[in-house]
Amino acid sequence: MTVKELVSLPHFTLANPTADIEKIISDGICCDLLSWVMAKGDADMAWVTVQTHMNVVAVAVLHDFSCIILSENNQMSQDVLAKASDEGIAVIHSDLPSYQICGILYGSGVKK
Amino acid sequence: MANEYIIREKYLVIANDFNAAGDASASIKTTLKKIGVNSALVRRISIAAYEAELNIAIHSEGGEMVLLMNKEDIILQANDHGPGIPDVSLAMKEGYSTAPETARMLGFGAGMGLPNMKRCASDFQITSEVGKGTNIQMVFKVA
């Protein structure tokens, strides 16, 4: 699925409209430990996390992730969101817990 | 000649500046993409660079990253001004970390940085002296 398709679903909202939403989501990672994500991440992943600080964007960009999904209504500050927009990486807000978000992604065909 | 560098860039890394941590790695990634290094290799180098940069920001009193490239290799060096690692073989062990609580709160300190750098690089060398600092050199084969 694409980022655009994901944000068209209920419970998912694009936080930075200028981001590239045509990117394909080919896999996912659900983790709040950035070191772990650095070691295990791969290109075109959707990253589900509750972390919202500047380094989240850096890790997502270095890995060429498709998007960052913030679960349970977590939100980035304006400067972090601006950095994500500059880098073209989509930040998606959801009220759902990480576990349910992963279930939706998996059920939508995001699996390797 | 192999030691004629096409690229030679240096980036300062400031201790405990978590907002700026990642900027050097992003610049390295941009440079490598610009000169046409293949994307899989760019990702590997970027990941290793980020791990090294974060280690300098979290654990050291500051340091620098150096990017070198000749026809055969891309070399990444991470040098800091101390305090040095008392037991390098222990530090290389996956899961071992001395990261402070401030870094752990941000999601760092899983003890995967050094092993991840070693995994990404074709060759990985680390030397450290307590009271002086740590020097890491990673070589990535271009061909």
gemmi code that builds the backbone of each chain (N, CA, C; Angstrom):
import gemmi

chains = {
    "A": [
        ("MET", (0.841, -1.191, 0.000), (0.000, 0.000, 0.000), (0.878, 1.244, 0.000)),
        ("THR", (0.270, 2.372, -0.370), (1.022, 3.630, -0.364), (0.659, 4.428, 0.900)),
        ("VAL", (1.468, 5.430, 1.180), (1.181, 6.320, 2.307), (-0.179, 6.993, 2.079)),
        ("LYS", (-0.438, 7.351, 0.837), (-1.709, 8.001, 0.478), (-2.896, 7.098, 0.827)),
        ("GLU", (-2.757, 5.816, 0.535), (-3.846, 4.872, 0.840), (-4.032, 4.733, 2.353)),
        ("LEU", (-2.908, 4.731, 3.072), (-2.991, 4.600, 4.529), (-3.739, 5.784, 5.153)),
        ("VAL", (-3.400, 6.994, 4.713), (-4.037, 8.163, 5.340), (-5.491, 8.364, 4.881)),
        ("SER", (-5.903, 7.565, 3.921), (-7.322, 7.630, 3.525), (-8.189, 6.756, 4.442)),
        ("LEU", (-7.540, 5.936, 5.266), (-8.278, 5.063, 6.186), (-8.693, 5.837, 7.439)),
        ("PRO", (-9.779, 5.394, 8.093), (-10.155, 6.021, 9.370), (-9.030, 5.840, 10.402)),
        ("HIS", (-8.905, 6.746, 11.309), (-7.912, 6.724, 12.405), (-6.507, 7.163, 11.975)),
        ("PHE", (-6.314, 7.531, 10.713), (-4.980, 7.961, 10.266), (-5.079, 9.340, 9.613)),
        ("THR", (-4.268, 10.277, 10.084), (-4.286, 11.647, 9.547), (-2.864, 12.076, 9.219)),
        ("LEU", (-2.702, 12.646, 8.040), (-1.396, 13.158, 7.639), (-1.123, 14.474, 8.367)),
        ("ALA", (-0.023, 14.524, 9.121), (0.274, 15.728, 9.919), (1.005, 16.791, 9.115)),
        ("ASN", (1.681, 16.392, 8.054), (2.425, 17.357, 7.231), (2.059, 17.188, 5.756)),
        ("PRO", (1.082, 17.953, 5.303), (0.515, 17.764, 3.953), (1.507, 17.903, 2.797)),
        ("THR", (2.676, 18.517, 3.030), (3.629, 18.687, 1.917), (4.513, 17.453, 1.714)),
        ("ALA", (4.380, 16.458, 2.592), (5.228, 15.258, 2.494), (4.879, 14.421, 1.257)),
        ("ASP", (5.802, 13.574, 0.880), (5.601, 12.698, -0.275), (4.728, 11.506, 0.143)),
        ("ILE", (3.471, 11.498, -0.301), (2.558, 10.425, 0.110), (2.398, 9.343, -0.969)),
        ("GLU", (3.169, 9.473, -2.031), (3.097, 8.447, -3.077), (4.037, 7.277, -2.767)),
        ("LYS", (4.802, 7.393, -1.700), (5.764, 6.331, -1.364), (5.052, 5.020, -1.047)),
        ("ILE", (5.674, 3.942, -1.461), (5.155, 2.597, -1.186), (5.582, 2.168, 0.222)),
        ("ILE", (4.667, 1.561, 0.964), (5.013, 0.958, 2.260), (5.167, -0.542, 1.999)),
        ("SER", (6.410, -1.034, 2.098), (6.621, -2.445, 1.757), (6.797, -3.321, 3.001)),
        ("ASP", (6.985, -2.674, 4.163), (7.178, -3.442, 5.405), (6.991, -2.474, 6.572)),
        ("GLY", (7.001, -2.994, 7.768), (6.812, -2.119, 8.916), (7.732, -2.465, 10.063)),
        ("ILE", (7.908, -1.494, 10.964), (8.676, -1.754, 12.196), (7.964, -1.012, 13.326)),
        ("CYS", (7.808, -1.680, 14.445), (7.121, -1.089, 15.587), (8.077, -1.125, 16.774)),
        ("CYS", (8.623, 0.034, 17.137), (9.656, 0.055, 18.172), (9.897, 1.487, 18.632)),
        ("ASP", (10.149, 1.657, 19.919), (10.427, 2.992, 20.461), (11.897, 3.167, 20.834)),
        ("LEU", (12.667, 2.132, 20.593), (14.099, 2.186, 20.883), (14.831, 2.527, 19.581)),
        ("LEU", (15.336, 3.749, 19.492), (15.916, 4.201, 18.229), (17.132, 3.374, 17.815)),
        ("SER", (17.909, 2.950, 18.781), (19.089, 2.133, 18.469), (18.670, 0.832, 17.798)),
        ("TRP", (17.568, 0.288, 18.285), (17.051, -0.964, 17.722), (16.579, -0.738, 16.289)),
        ("VAL", (15.872, 0.366, 16.087), (15.359, 0.698, 14.750), (16.529, 0.930, 13.791)),
        ("MET", (17.598, 1.557, 14.295), (18.778, 1.751, 13.439), (19.338, 0.418, 12.989)),
        ("ALA", (19.345, -0.551, 13.896), (19.943, -1.848, 13.579), (19.033, -2.720, 12.719)),
        ("LYS", (17.723, -2.585, 12.901), (16.792, -3.527, 12.256), (15.973, -2.924, 11.112)),
        ("GLY", (16.004, -1.608, 10.952), (15.167, -0.970, 9.938), (15.621, -1.268, 8.519)),
        ("ASP", (14.701, -1.023, 7.587), (15.035, -1.220, 6.179), (14.260, -0.178, 5.354)),
        ("ALA", (14.693, 0.007, 4.125), (14.063, 1.019, 3.272), (12.583, 0.704, 3.045)),
        ("ASP", (11.805, 1.751, 2.866), (10.360, 1.677, 2.546), (9.492, 1.129, 3.676)),
        ("MET", (10.008, 1.146, 4.894), (9.199, 0.702, 6.034), (8.324, 1.841, 6.564)),
        ("ALA", (7.176, 1.456, 7.135), (6.398, 2.382, 7.961), (6.853, 2.132, 9.399)),
        ("TRP", (7.154, 3.204, 10.123), (7.674, 3.068, 11.488), (6.613, 3.537, 12.481)),
        ("VAL", (6.149, 2.620, 13.304), (5.133, 2.936, 14.315), (5.846, 3.166, 15.650)),
        ("THR", (5.615, 4.321, 16.249), (6.336, 4.666, 17.481), (5.561, 5.689, 18.306)),
        ("VAL", (5.970, 5.827, 19.570), (5.439, 6.917, 20.404), (6.497, 8.012, 20.593)),
        ("GLN", (7.689, 7.777, 20.057), (8.755, 8.784, 20.168), (8.489, 9.933, 19.205)),
        ("THR", (8.736, 11.153, 19.649), (8.364, 12.314, 18.821), (9.499, 13.331, 18.651)),
        ("HIS", (10.709, 13.010, 19.111), (11.760, 14.028, 19.083), (12.520, 14.064, 17.749)),
        ("MET", (13.423, 15.000, 17.627), (14.107, 15.296, 16.365), (14.822, 14.082, 15.774)),
        ("ASN", (15.380, 13.235, 16.630), (16.151, 12.101, 16.111), (15.294, 11.044, 15.423)),
        ("VAL", (13.999, 11.061, 15.706), (13.078, 10.143, 15.018), (13.112, 10.445, 13.516)),
        ("VAL", (13.088, 11.731, 13.191), (13.136, 12.137, 11.784), (14.471, 11.730, 11.163)),
        ("ALA", (15.564, 11.953, 11.906), (16.893, 11.600, 11.384), (16.982, 10.107, 11.058)),
        ("VAL", (16.496, 9.274, 11.958), (16.552, 7.824, 11.746), (15.686, 7.435, 10.538)),
        ("ALA", (14.492, 8.006, 10.452), (13.584, 7.688, 9.336), (14.196, 8.086, 7.991)),
        ("VAL", (14.857, 9.238, 7.976), (15.461, 9.727, 6.730), (16.652, 8.855, 6.338)),
        ("LEU", (17.495, 8.526, 7.315), (18.687, 7.717, 7.002), (18.292, 6.347, 6.472)),
        ("HIS", (17.183, 5.829, 6.954), (16.729, 4.507, 6.513), (15.855, 4.547, 5.263)),
        ("ASP", (15.522, 5.741, 4.794), (14.577, 5.879, 3.666), (13.225, 5.236, 3.983)),
        ("PHE", (12.744, 5.459, 5.203), (11.423, 4.941, 5.565), (10.341, 5.657, 4.750)),
        ("SER", (9.213, 4.989, 4.584), (8.082, 5.582, 3.845), (7.373, 6.626, 4.686)),
        ("CYS", (7.228, 6.335, 5.977), (6.493, 7.266, 6.846), (6.750, 6.931, 8.312)),
        ("ILE", (6.405, 7.895, 9.167), (6.436, 7.704, 10.618), (4.984, 7.744, 11.084)),
        ("ILE", (4.556, 6.734, 11.828), (3.181, 6.730, 12.348), (3.247, 6.879, 13.867)),
        ("LEU", (2.674, 7.957, 14.379), (2.660, 8.209, 15.818), (1.360, 7.675, 16.407)),
        ("SER", (1.485, 6.714, 17.294), (0.292, 6.067, 17.858), (-0.236, 6.838, 19.065)),
        ("GLU", (-1.475, 6.507, 19.455), (-2.121, 7.006, 20.669), (-2.060, 8.528, 20.838)),
        ("ASN", (-2.316, 9.214, 19.733), (-2.414, 10.679, 19.730), (-1.108, 11.400, 20.075)),
        ("ASN", (0.006, 10.717, 19.978), (1.279, 11.415, 20.195), (1.534, 12.359, 19.023)),
        ("GLN", (2.125, 13.513, 19.329), (2.368, 14.499, 18.273), (3.765, 15.086, 18.399)),
        ("MET", (4.329, 15.440, 17.258), (5.637, 16.093, 17.250), (5.462, 17.594, 17.474)),
        ("SER", (6.494, 18.224, 18.001), (6.462, 19.686, 18.118), (6.599, 20.270, 16.714)),
        ("GLN", (6.281, 21.544, 16.573), (6.291, 22.184, 15.251), (7.661, 22.133, 14.585)),
        ("ASP", (8.737, 22.284, 15.368), (10.061, 22.282, 14.739), (10.436, 20.890, 14.223)),
        ("VAL", (10.001, 19.853, 14.948), (10.293, 18.486, 14.487), (9.471, 18.177, 13.237)),
        ("LEU", (8.216, 18.608, 13.261), (7.338, 18.395, 12.110), (7.867, 19.147, 10.877)),
        ("ALA", (8.381, 20.339, 11.118), (8.947, 21.129, 10.013), (10.154, 20.421, 9.411)),
        ("LYS", (10.959, 19.789, 10.271), (12.130, 19.044, 9.798), (11.667, 17.855, 8.933)),
        ("ALA", (10.633, 17.157, 9.391), (10.097, 16.022, 8.624), (9.589, 16.502, 7.265)),
        ("SER", (8.939, 17.645, 7.249), (8.430, 18.203, 5.993), (9.575, 18.561, 5.061)),
        ("ASP", (10.627, 19.183, 5.623), (11.808, 19.533, 4.815), (12.403, 18.293, 4.164)),
        ("GLU", (12.372, 17.196, 4.902), (12.983, 15.954, 4.409), (12.004, 15.146, 3.558)),
        ("GLY", (10.760, 15.605, 3.484), (9.760, 14.937, 2.645), (9.178, 13.672, 3.238)),
        ("ILE", (9.425, 13.454, 4.524), (8.920, 12.224, 5.134), (7.556, 12.464, 5.793)),
        ("ALA", (6.606, 11.600, 5.471), (5.247, 11.764, 5.981), (5.166, 11.384, 7.453)),
        ("VAL", (4.481, 12.237, 8.237), (4.208, 11.940, 9.646), (2.698, 11.750, 9.766)),
        ("ILE", (2.310, 10.600, 10.291), (0.893, 10.260, 10.368), (0.471, 10.140, 11.826)),
        ("HIS", (-0.619, 10.816, 12.162), (-1.173, 10.726, 13.524), (-2.254, 9.655, 13.571)),
        ("SER", (-2.289, 8.949, 14.691), (-3.382, 7.996, 14.894), (-3.768, 7.970, 16.369)),
        ("ASP", (-5.050, 7.760, 16.620), (-5.504, 7.617, 18.008), (-5.352, 6.166, 18.479)),
        ("LEU", (-5.062, 5.270, 17.563), (-4.980, 3.847, 17.909), (-3.656, 3.501, 18.590)),
        ("PRO", (-3.653, 2.448, 19.410), (-2.380, 1.978, 19.976), (-1.515, 1.302, 18.893)),
        ("SER", (-0.217, 1.226, 19.152), (0.725, 0.682, 18.158), (0.316, -0.707, 17.686)),
        ("TYR", (-0.139, -1.531, 18.628), (-0.514, -2.915, 18.299), (-1.606, -2.958, 17.229)),
        ("GLN", (-2.623, -2.113, 17.404), (-3.728, -2.108, 16.431), (-3.282, -1.545, 15.082)),
        ("ILE", (-2.414, -0.544, 15.127), (-1.913, 0.033, 13.868), (-1.175, -1.040, 13.059)),
        ("CYS", (-0.355, -1.809, 13.746), (0.380, -2.880, 13.065), (-0.591, -3.900, 12.466)),
        ("GLY", (-1.663, -4.180, 13.202), (-2.675, -5.121, 12.700), (-3.314, -4.617, 11.417)),
        ("ILE", (-3.595, -3.320, 11.384), (-4.208, -2.727, 10.185), (-3.234, -2.782, 9.004)),
        ("LEU", (-1.969, -2.443, 9.277), (-0.961, -2.481, 8.204), (-0.832, -3.904, 7.656)),
        ("TYR", (-0.741, -4.850, 8.551), (-0.555, -6.250, 8.154), (-1.772, -6.721, 7.355)),
        ("GLY", (-2.958, -6.375, 7.876), (-4.203, -6.767, 7.200), (-4.363, -6.100, 5.833)),
        ("SER", (-3.658, -4.974, 5.634), (-3.736, -4.267, 4.343), (-2.686, -4.787, 3.360)),
        ("GLY", (-1.980, -5.807, 3.764), (-1.004, -6.417, 2.854), (0.432, -5.976, 3.048)),
        ("VAL", (0.683, -5.174, 4.100), (2.072, -4.752, 4.362), (2.771, -5.869, 5.130)),
        ("LYS", (3.417, -6.722, 4.421), (4.166, -7.831, 5.040), (5.193, -8.337, 4.047)),
        ("LYS", (6.247, -8.909, 4.586), (7.278, -9.458, 3.702), (7.330, -10.953, 3.823)),
    ],
    "B": [
        ("MET", (46.020, 6.754, -8.034), (46.530, 6.073, -6.848), (45.429, 5.944, -5.796)),
        ("ALA", (45.474, 4.871, -5.057), (44.406, 4.562, -4.105), (44.275, 5.613, -2.997)),
        ("ASN", (45.407, 6.266, -2.652), (45.332, 7.223, -1.542), (45.016, 8.651, -1.986)),
        ("GLU", (44.662, 8.816, -3.255), (44.233, 10.134, -3.728), (42.737, 10.265, -3.480)),
        ("TYR", (42.402, 11.120, -2.533), (40.998, 11.198, -2.134), (40.205, 12.150, -3.026)),
        ("ILE", (39.095, 11.643, -3.533), (38.187, 12.451, -4.344), (37.361, 13.320, -3.395)),
        ("ILE", (37.095, 12.757, -2.235), (36.290, 13.466, -1.226), (37.041, 13.457, 0.090)),
        ("ARG", (37.047, 14.580, 0.753), (37.649, 14.678, 2.092), (36.845, 15.729, 2.846)),
        ("GLU", (35.969, 15.263, 3.719), (35.106, 16.202, 4.443), (35.171, 15.936, 5.936)),
        ("LYS", (35.024, 16.996, 6.711), (35.097, 16.870, 8.167), (33.853, 17.501, 8.789)),
        ("TYR", (33.317, 16.839, 9.809), (32.106, 17.339, 10.471), (32.329, 17.332, 11.979)),
        ("LEU", (32.029, 18.446, 12.621), (32.150, 18.506, 14.078), (30.923, 17.878, 14.728)),
        ("VAL", (31.132, 17.154, 15.814), (30.004, 16.593, 16.573), (30.120, 17.089, 18.019)),
        ("ILE", (29.054, 17.731, 18.480), (29.074, 18.346, 19.815), (28.482, 17.385, 20.846)),
        ("ALA", (29.126, 17.299, 21.996), (28.648, 16.418, 23.066), (27.274, 16.853, 23.560)),
        ("ASN", (26.400, 15.864, 23.753), (25.069, 16.073, 24.355), (24.113, 16.970, 23.574)),
        ("ASP", (24.434, 17.277, 22.331), (23.515, 18.081, 21.525), (22.641, 17.131, 20.695)),
        ("PHE", (21.544, 16.687, 21.298), (20.713, 15.671, 20.640), (19.885, 16.236, 19.490)),
        ("ASN", (19.692, 17.544, 19.479), (18.952, 18.136, 18.363), (19.789, 18.150, 17.095)),
        ("ALA", (21.082, 18.405, 17.260), (21.972, 18.459, 16.091), (22.510, 17.080, 15.726)),
        ("ALA", (22.447, 16.136, 16.657), (22.968, 14.788, 16.388), (22.188, 14.175, 15.232)),
        ("GLY", (22.895, 13.772, 14.220), (22.258, 13.258, 13.004), (22.534, 14.166, 11.812)),
        ("ASP", (22.898, 15.425, 12.084), (23.149, 16.370, 10.987), (24.370, 15.967, 10.155)),
        ("ALA", (25.431, 15.515, 10.830), (26.640, 15.105, 10.097), (26.326, 13.913, 9.199)),
        ("SER", (25.587, 12.941, 9.745), (25.238, 11.747, 8.967), (24.365, 12.116, 7.771)),
        ("ALA", (23.450, 13.059, 7.982), (22.583, 13.507, 6.883), (23.422, 14.169, 5.791)),
        ("SER", (24.434, 14.960, 6.202), (25.315, 15.609, 5.215), (26.129, 14.568, 4.449)),
        ("ILE", (26.589, 13.551, 5.180), (27.363, 12.473, 4.544), (26.490, 11.762, 3.510)),
        ("LYS", (25.254, 11.488, 3.892), (24.330, 10.815, 2.980), (24.094, 11.658, 1.716)),
        ("THR", (23.884, 12.948, 1.927), (23.645, 13.854, 0.788), (24.852, 13.878, -0.148)),
        ("THR", (26.053, 13.967, 0.437), (27.275, 13.997, -0.368), (27.406, 12.724, -1.207)),
        ("LEU", (27.197, 11.587, -0.567), (27.373, 10.304, -1.270), (26.324, 10.126, -2.377)),
        ("LYS", (25.104, 10.575, -2.101), (24.048, 10.467, -3.119), (24.382, 11.365, -4.317)),
        ("LYS", (24.888, 12.545, -3.989), (25.200, 13.522, -5.027), (26.264, 13.008, -5.998)),
        ("ILE", (27.225, 12.258, -5.485), (28.294, 11.773, -6.369), (27.956, 10.420, -6.988)),
        ("GLY", (26.737, 9.933, -6.720), (26.258, 8.760, -7.439), (26.615, 7.405, -6.853)),
        ("VAL", (26.953, 7.355, -5.567), (27.204, 6.062, -4.913), (25.873, 5.301, -4.867)),
        ("ASN", (25.907, 3.989, -5.097), (24.636, 3.252, -5.176), (23.889, 3.285, -3.845)),
        ("SER", (22.557, 3.264, -3.947), (21.720, 3.590, -2.793), (21.875, 2.598, -1.631)),
        ("ALA", (22.111, 1.321, -1.924), (22.285, 0.338, -0.842), (23.533, 0.668, -0.021)),
        ("LEU", (24.603, 1.047, -0.721), (25.850, 1.400, -0.031), (25.683, 2.716, 0.736)),
        ("VAL", (24.968, 3.652, 0.149), (24.712, 4.927, 0.836), (23.978, 4.663, 2.147)),
        ("ARG", (22.998, 3.778, 2.120), (22.242, 3.461, 3.342), (23.147, 2.854, 4.401)),
        ("ARG", (23.982, 1.892, 3.999), (24.896, 1.234, 4.958), (25.829, 2.249, 5.607)),
        ("ILE", (26.394, 3.125, 4.782), (27.334, 4.130, 5.303), (26.594, 5.132, 6.197)),
        ("SER", (25.402, 5.515, 5.784), (24.620, 6.477, 6.569), (24.273, 5.917, 7.949)),
        ("ILE", (23.895, 4.656, 7.995), (23.552, 4.008, 9.264), (24.781, 3.950, 10.173)),
        ("ALA", (25.900, 3.531, 9.607), (27.141, 3.457, 10.393), (27.547, 4.850, 10.876)),
        ("ALA", (27.375, 5.846, 9.995), (27.740, 7.224, 10.357), (26.860, 7.720, 11.502)),
        ("TYR", (25.582, 7.421, 11.420), (24.660, 7.878, 12.460), (25.001, 7.243, 13.809)),
        ("GLU", (25.279, 5.958, 13.790), (25.646, 5.265, 15.037), (26.907, 5.901, 15.638)),
        ("ALA", (27.881, 6.177, 14.793), (29.140, 6.774, 15.272), (28.892, 8.187, 15.805)),
        ("GLU", (28.084, 8.925, 15.068), (27.787, 10.308, 15.471), (27.061, 10.335, 16.817)),
        ("LEU", (26.073, 9.457, 16.963), (25.326, 9.417, 18.232), (26.218, 8.981, 19.386)),
        ("ASN", (27.135, 8.062, 19.111), (28.061, 7.642, 20.166), (28.919, 8.816, 20.647)),
        ("ILE", (29.374, 9.629, 19.698), (30.174, 10.801, 20.084), (29.310, 11.757, 20.914)),
        ("ALA", (28.056, 11.988, 20.453), (27.159, 12.925, 21.158), (26.802, 12.415, 22.554)),
        ("ILE", (26.563, 11.114, 22.667), (26.101, 10.556, 23.949), (27.254, 10.339, 24.929)),
        ("HIS", (28.334, 9.737, 24.433), (29.353, 9.219, 25.350), (30.608, 10.080, 25.500)),
        ("SER", (30.841, 10.977, 24.540), (32.153, 11.633, 24.575), (32.063, 13.103, 24.972)),
        ("GLU", (33.217, 13.714, 24.994), (33.288, 15.159, 25.272), (33.303, 15.959, 23.968)),
        ("GLY", (32.895, 15.329, 22.897), (32.865, 15.958, 21.579), (33.913, 15.356, 20.668)),
        ("GLY", (33.720, 15.552, 19.391), (34.679, 14.991, 18.445), (34.343, 15.373, 17.023)),
        ("GLU", (34.769, 14.527, 16.097), (34.557, 14.841, 14.689), (34.409, 13.573, 13.868)),
        ("MET", (33.779, 13.750, 12.731), (33.647, 12.660, 11.764), (34.377, 13.102, 10.499)),
        ("VAL", (35.043, 12.155, 9.870), (35.763, 12.455, 8.629), (35.307, 11.471, 7.558)),
        ("LEU", (34.957, 12.007, 6.404), (34.565, 11.184, 5.261), (35.638, 11.298, 4.189)),
        ("LEU", (36.183, 10.160, 3.783), (37.207, 10.132, 2.737), (36.746, 9.168, 1.645)),
        ("MET", (37.076, 9.481, 0.421), (36.734, 8.554, -0.652), (37.822, 8.559, -1.705)),
        ("ASN", (38.285, 7.366, -2.064), (39.156, 7.236, -3.239), (38.448, 6.314, -4.226)),
        ("LYS", (39.147, 5.835, -5.232), (38.475, 5.045, -6.276), (37.964, 3.705, -5.762)),
        ("GLU", (38.593, 3.203, -4.722), (38.249, 1.858, -4.244), (37.394, 1.842, -2.979)),
        ("ASP", (37.619, 2.799, -2.111), (36.996, 2.744, -0.789), (36.354, 4.076, -0.390)),
        ("ILE", (35.353, 3.930, 0.485), (34.849, 5.098, 1.216), (35.240, 4.839, 2.672)),
        ("ILE", (35.904, 5.808, 3.263), (36.404, 5.637, 4.631), (35.699, 6.639, 5.539)),
        ("LEU", (35.236, 6.120, 6.647), (34.548, 6.956, 7.623), (35.323, 6.848, 8.938)),
        ("GLN", (35.739, 8.003, 9.449), (36.453, 8.011, 10.731), (35.636, 8.776, 11.758)),
        ("ALA", (35.605, 8.268, 12.974), (34.932, 8.956, 14.077), (35.943, 9.070, 15.213)),
        ("ASN", (36.295, 10.295, 15.528), (37.319, 10.529, 16.549), (36.764, 11.430, 17.639)),
        ("ASP", (36.970, 11.043, 18.897), (36.504, 11.929, 19.971), (37.619, 12.268, 20.948)),
        ("HIS", (37.334, 13.239, 21.806), (38.354, 13.771, 22.732), (38.266, 13.148, 24.116)),
        ("GLY", (37.669, 12.009, 24.232), (37.593, 11.345, 25.525), (36.176, 11.226, 26.020)),
        ("PRO", (35.963, 10.467, 27.060), (36.945, 9.978, 28.047), (37.612, 8.647, 27.697)),
        ("GLY", (37.259, 8.027, 26.590), (37.846, 6.732, 26.254), (37.051, 5.576, 26.838)),
        ("ILE", (37.262, 4.385, 26.255), (36.523, 3.194, 26.683), (37.483, 2.261, 27.435)),
        ("PRO", (37.171, 1.949, 28.706), (38.091, 1.098, 29.487), (38.215, -0.330, 28.940)),
        ("ASP", (37.097, -0.888, 28.441), (37.103, -2.270, 27.958), (36.398, -2.327, 26.599)),
        ("VAL", (37.189, -2.258, 25.531), (36.608, -2.175, 24.182), (35.857, -3.456, 23.816)),
        ("SER", (36.380, -4.607, 24.215), (35.697, -5.866, 23.833), (34.324, -5.964, 24.504)),
        ("LEU", (34.203, -5.433, 25.717), (32.903, -5.404, 26.399), (31.954, -4.423, 25.691)),
        ("ALA", (32.501, -3.287, 25.296), (31.691, -2.274, 24.593), (31.189, -2.796, 23.245)),
        ("MET", (31.922, -3.722, 22.650), (31.534, -4.282, 21.345), (30.425, -5.320, 21.470)),
        ("LYS", (30.155, -5.733, 22.698), (29.161, -6.779, 22.921), (27.743, -6.226, 22.743)),
        ("GLU", (26.950, -6.888, 21.905), (25.590, -6.420, 21.657), (24.780, -6.431, 22.958)),
        ("GLY", (24.127, -5.329, 23.256), (23.300, -5.233, 24.458), (23.999, -4.537, 25.614)),
        ("TYR", (25.319, -4.369, 25.512), (26.050, -3.677, 26.580), (26.032, -2.178, 26.306)),
        ("SER", (25.626, -1.405, 27.287), (25.580, 0.048, 27.089), (25.846, 0.781, 28.394)),
        ("THR", (26.523, 1.904, 28.284), (26.744, 2.762, 29.455), (26.025, 4.105, 29.260)),
        ("ALA", (25.048, 4.113, 28.338), (24.342, 5.370, 28.029), (23.623, 5.906, 29.267)),
        ("PRO", (23.699, 7.220, 29.498), (23.012, 7.810, 30.659), (21.496, 7.842, 30.455)),
        ("GLU", (20.774, 8.091, 31.529), (19.312, 8.096, 31.512), (18.748, 9.094, 30.482)),
        ("THR", (19.415, 10.244, 30.335), (18.933, 11.260, 29.380), (18.890, 10.701, 27.958)),
        ("ALA", (19.880, 9.895, 27.606), (19.920, 9.295, 26.266), (18.921, 8.152, 26.152)),
        ("ARG", (18.778, 7.395, 27.222), (17.832, 6.257, 27.205), (16.390, 6.738, 27.053)),
        ("MET", (16.095, 7.887, 27.652), (14.750, 8.459, 27.546), (14.374, 8.754, 26.090)),
        ("LEU", (15.391, 9.029, 25.280), (15.155, 9.334, 23.862), (15.139, 8.076, 22.998)),
        ("GLY", (15.387, 6.937, 23.615), (15.353, 5.683, 22.867), (16.723, 5.189, 22.436)),
        ("PHE", (17.779, 5.792, 23.001), (19.137, 5.315, 22.707), (19.608, 4.426, 23.854)),
        ("GLY", (20.763, 3.801, 23.640), (21.349, 3.022, 24.722), (20.946, 1.569, 24.724)),
        ("ALA", (20.640, 1.023, 23.551), (20.312, -0.402, 23.478), (21.577, -1.254, 23.382)),
        ("GLY", (22.706, -0.600, 23.291), (23.964, -1.345, 23.187), (24.132, -2.008, 21.830)),
        ("MET", (23.660, -1.320, 20.783), (23.742, -1.908, 19.445), (24.573, -1.076, 18.484)),
        ("GLY", (25.041, 0.073, 18.936), (25.740, 1.005, 18.044), (27.018, 0.438, 17.449)),
        ("LEU", (27.939, 0.029, 18.305), (29.221, -0.477, 17.790), (29.046, -1.758, 16.961)),
        ("PRO", (28.256, -2.760, 17.449), (28.049, -3.952, 16.615), (27.393, -3.623, 15.267)),
        ("ASN", (26.500, -2.631, 15.269), (25.831, -2.249, 14.019), (26.821, -1.617, 13.044)),
        ("MET", (27.737, -0.794, 13.582), (28.778, -0.201, 12.723), (29.636, -1.296, 12.095)),
        ("LYS", (30.015, -2.265, 12.923), (30.870, -3.358, 12.448), (30.153, -4.153, 11.349)),
        ("ARG", (28.842, -4.354, 11.558), (28.041, -5.113, 10.589), (27.950, -4.372, 9.252)),
        ("CYS", (27.846, -3.057, 9.315), (27.671, -2.268, 8.091), (28.957, -2.133, 7.281)),
        ("ALA", (30.099, -2.091, 7.959), (31.367, -1.778, 7.288), (32.048, -3.028, 6.734)),
        ("SER", (32.843, -2.837, 5.678), (33.663, -3.947, 5.148), (34.796, -4.228, 6.125)),
        ("ASP", (35.316, -3.169, 6.719), (36.373, -3.331, 7.731), (36.113, -2.313, 8.845)),
        ("PHE", (36.274, -2.755, 10.094), (35.974, -1.905, 11.242), (37.128, -1.989, 12.235)),
        ("GLN", (37.691, -0.849, 12.579), (38.787, -0.815, 13.554), (38.461, 0.201, 14.633)),
        ("ILE", (38.684, -0.195, 15.891), (38.451, 0.739, 16.993), (39.653, 0.698, 17.935)),
        ("THR", (40.103, 1.872, 18.319), (41.134, 1.965, 19.346), (40.668, 3.008, 20.353)),
        ("SER", (40.979, 2.762, 21.610), (40.536, 3.698, 22.625), (41.534, 3.750, 23.774)),
        ("GLU", (41.715, 4.942, 24.290), (42.613, 5.109, 25.438), (41.912, 5.974, 26.477)),
        ("VAL", (41.807, 5.430, 27.679), (41.128, 6.173, 28.748), (41.887, 7.474, 29.025)),
        ("GLY", (41.130, 8.558, 29.075), (41.736, 9.874, 29.314), (42.091, 10.590, 28.023)),
        ("LYS", (42.102, 9.845, 26.909), (42.469, 10.481, 25.632), (41.318, 10.495, 24.632)),
        ("GLY", (40.739, 9.337, 24.384), (39.628, 9.308, 23.430), (39.542, 8.014, 22.644)),
        ("THR", (38.583, 7.993, 21.738), (38.308, 6.806, 20.938), (38.396, 7.161, 19.460)),
        ("ASN", (38.986, 6.259, 18.695), (39.094, 6.440, 17.253), (38.529, 5.221, 16.546)),
        ("ILE", (37.598, 5.476, 15.658), (36.992, 4.392, 14.878), (37.275, 4.664, 13.408)),
        ("GLN", (37.659, 3.618, 12.710), (37.782, 3.743, 11.253), (36.994, 2.630, 10.588)),
        ("MET", (36.103, 3.028, 9.684), (35.312, 2.050, 8.936), (35.613, 2.207, 7.451)),
        ("VAL", (35.851, 1.094, 6.800), (36.115, 1.106, 5.362), (34.958, 0.414, 4.650)),
        ("PHE", (34.496, 1.032, 3.604), (33.412, 0.472, 2.787), (33.937, 0.318, 1.363)),
        ("LYS", (33.912, -0.876, 0.847), (34.399, -1.123, -0.517), (33.406, -0.558, -1.525)),
        ("VAL", (33.910, 0.237, -2.444), (33.035, 0.845, -3.450), (32.690, -0.171, -4.537)),
        ("ALA", (33.684, -0.925, -4.964), (33.443, -1.877, -6.067), (32.853, -3.181, -5.539)),
    ],
}
model = gemmi.Model(1)
for chain_id, residues in chains.items():
    chain = gemmi.Chain(chain_id)
    for i, (resn, *xyz) in enumerate(residues, 1):
        res = gemmi.Residue()
        res.name, res.seqid = resn, gemmi.SeqId(i, " ")
        for name, pos in zip(("N", "CA", "C"), xyz):
            atom = gemmi.Atom()
            atom.name, atom.element = name, gemmi.Element(name[0])
            atom.pos, atom.b_iso = gemmi.Position(*pos), 0.0
            res.add_atom(atom)
        chain.add_residue(res)
    model.add_chain(chain)
structure = gemmi.Structure()
structure.add_model(model)
structure.setup_entities()
